[in-house]
Amino acid sequence: MKEKFSPYPYILPAIVFVTLIVLFPCLYSFYLAFTNYSLYHFTSFSFIGLDNFKEILLSAELSTFLSVLWWTFIWASVGVLSQVVVGLAFALVLNKPHLWGKNLYRTLLIIPWAVPSFITVLMWTGLLNTDFGLINKSITGTPILCSFINFMINGVNHLIEALNYLLGIGHLHLETFKMDSRGFVPWLTEGPWAKISVLMVNLWLGFPYMMSISLGALQGIPAELYEASSLDGASKVQQFRRITLPMLRSSMLPVIITSFAFNFNNFVGIYLLTAGGPAVAGSRAGATDILVSYTYKLAFNLSQYGLACAYAVLIFLLIGSISMVNFKLTGAFKE
């Protein structure tokens, strides 16, 4: 009996700590989601049932909720996909046995991951500044690069206009990309450019992690498989499709699913770069606001604590459901 209960005194401090720091705030936030806690009811808030959820899902707030939710899915999906593609591409190159200076390349490519993310994001805020940023100065100072970017923008805008005409997207009308009158790219002050900016910075922050995971997984694939397939006449593309990708599946899928959940709630990546902006007419949410940054605005800028907690409950249900479905469908943790 004594041996049975002997571990509990050792883990008791950790249980108390987790209960006070994690569990209690979560349960209290869940309770506040059913109250009218706000600036006007700061000391005398009361239980109002599902009214906060009705305001989100059955009132004019629904339009803001859907637009923010749509961008949150794009932000999380494109963010993870781009990180995986770029990280895996670098890993495939660095995994070549006869590559000269591979340790130097690995070290250089790990640097974006080694620097604290908030410092990196603040650095990019300066680089992407419309008036003084190094990127705009480099573009305007290089005529060939400026012409190429103008050509690309015109091509993308024609494609967007064609999609808008063919699909009749209506209220989800895709915005075209524009440069200001000086020829500068408004990286952080125009909605479409701000979305491109946050995705670029997110890629910069995340690809070294995916590269490291991919490198470890690639080194676990037996070289004999590639030698045997070469003898059978398989091309490099066939080896990648039939050997590399299936062998990476068990290692990469759990990482991809957890990275999707992380990006879904990646508050730092959005708030430090654009603070959710630029502003959108007729909406309290900015062009780059994801659900978690919009929830922060509701709580700490607009003092609507009860409504913000209701959003937090919806985020928890969404990300929990998506992760559970992904785990079930992909079998990510079976092996």
Order of alpha helices (4+ residues) and beta strands (2+ residues): alpha-alpha-alpha-alpha-alpha-alpha-alpha-alpha-alpha-alpha-alpha-alpha-alpha-alpha-alpha-alpha
